[in-house]
Amino acid sequence: MNKYEELANYIFPDVDETIADLEKKYPPRNLKEGAEVTRFAPSPTGFLHLGSLFTSLVAHKVAKDSGGVFYLRLEDTDTKREIEGSGEELVRQLEYFDVAPKEGYLGNHDVGSYGPYRQSERAYIYRVCIKELMLKGRAYPCFCSAQELEETREIQEANKEIPGYYGDYAICRTIEPEEALIRIKSGDPYVIRFRSMGNHNNKVVFHDEIRGDISIAENDMDIVILKSDGLPTYHFAHAVDDHFMRTTTVIRGEEWISSAPIHLELFETLGFKLPKYAHLPVIMKLDNGNKRKLSKRKDPEASVSHFIEGGYPSESLKAYLMSIANSNFEEWTAENKCYDLDKFIFSFDKMSLDGVLFDQDKLNFFSKEVIALFSAEDLYARLVKWSKQYDEVLYKHLIGNKELSIKALNIERGGEKARKDFTNYKDVYPIIGFFYNDRYAEIVKDGYPFNEKFDKKVIIDLLNDFSRSNDYTLANDVWFNSVKELGVRHNFAESNKFYKQNPEQYLGHVGDVAEIIRVAIVGAKNSPNLHSVLQILGKEEVDRRIKLAIEYLN
Ligand code: GLU
């Protein structure tokens, strides 16, 4: 009898299957050649991190483009850190960005035949694998207490050695199985460790899709694979899951490169084919001149919900992230006037290797471009949806004035010279709010910002004349000539140039005339195209506003 058998049977009395049985239960997927199976494997410990969205975006894209599968596995073995409901929230946020998986843990239910997709429900699968490792002498119980481990760590620190459970420090690896069995039977608490055969002085080489071949010291740590609570650690569980869920490419953050040697040894020992790896750059931030990882605690932009609440369309953030993913993406969008990621050809070769700095200006740039391409009706619908949750005032106005809102949003929309003044949905109300009569009343409640260099009487005469003479049927350029003529009638130069040549001859120039009209109608010196504003408000409302402005001046 194998000397480990009694021990293994005692620890795993429930396990009557082998890895070979699991291979049959979870067979290779029936996908076409080249199809990639990728995954997002979050721990339900909080909100969706910007870096996790980045990973999901890339993993989703790689699977979709290759006709493969993108699935979600919930890595919920760290029960102490779990935050109730965060798994569901993560899925909802992926849905918002249209990168939600179709297989895996999908919030309140699992879909797919490679499940369960919650690690906490896969205990049996891990036990099968650990039992087999134990039978091969590659897993053993460890009885070291937290205090003993701490003492070892102090010694290692004092000797300037690498901390960890390895070599002569791995004292439980020499305990004979018979003795281990006696200790377990007598109730000694234990964990199960992997028995590494590696040597830290040797190198292993593995291939990374982004970074090429990486040469790194072999693993020699006897890591914990099964905790005392009966659940596995990340290192072990992910190896088993990536194999039996038939992942072809593991896409994850670069912070995992240093643990890759552990994973390589686990895959090899378990007899699993190694998946491909792609370690993505981490998104960083400049803090006092130093680059550091975005921090959940310190940086609001670490959380994807910050951008959702901030009114960034999902396409904007995705475009920004794709520009980090592939250096040619920005150029591609400019050439194609398109932000549909499905049309872009992604490749790992064009990804930067180093941590990238989060760039708000770049995000804003993309967002302006993205919003400028929406039709007014689409933008309206998106604004309604967003404001319903995040901006009561805007919501009320949009719902109460649908037609007016769409017209206002449509000003200079589309075409080569499309307006790009909305960075996010929060920008909309401050820019178009004056169209709504109650908002206009609020704006002008304390007065109008007319240029003080003009006499009140000049302004009043000009506004009265405008009200009488403005022709709403004229097209923009012809109409602008009529504004010039209006100005000339009141001694304003028809151009800035003329005015500058003889400033003493005029009161001002046509720009001042347009400003006076604008201030009266909008209550501010800036607005979207004045001609469009007048057309949308119509003669009756424009006259009413001019009357109000004149009353104020009087
Ligand atoms: N649960 C791990 C994390 O949240 C997953 C890492 C991986 O993708 O393998 O970081």
Boltz pocket constraint, residues with backbone or C-beta under 6 A from the ligand:
constraints:
  - pocket:
      binder: B
      contacts: [[A, 39], [A, 40], [A, 41], [A, 42], [A, 43], [A, 75], [A, 234], [A, 238], [A, 251], [A, 252], [A, 253]]
      max_distance: 6.0
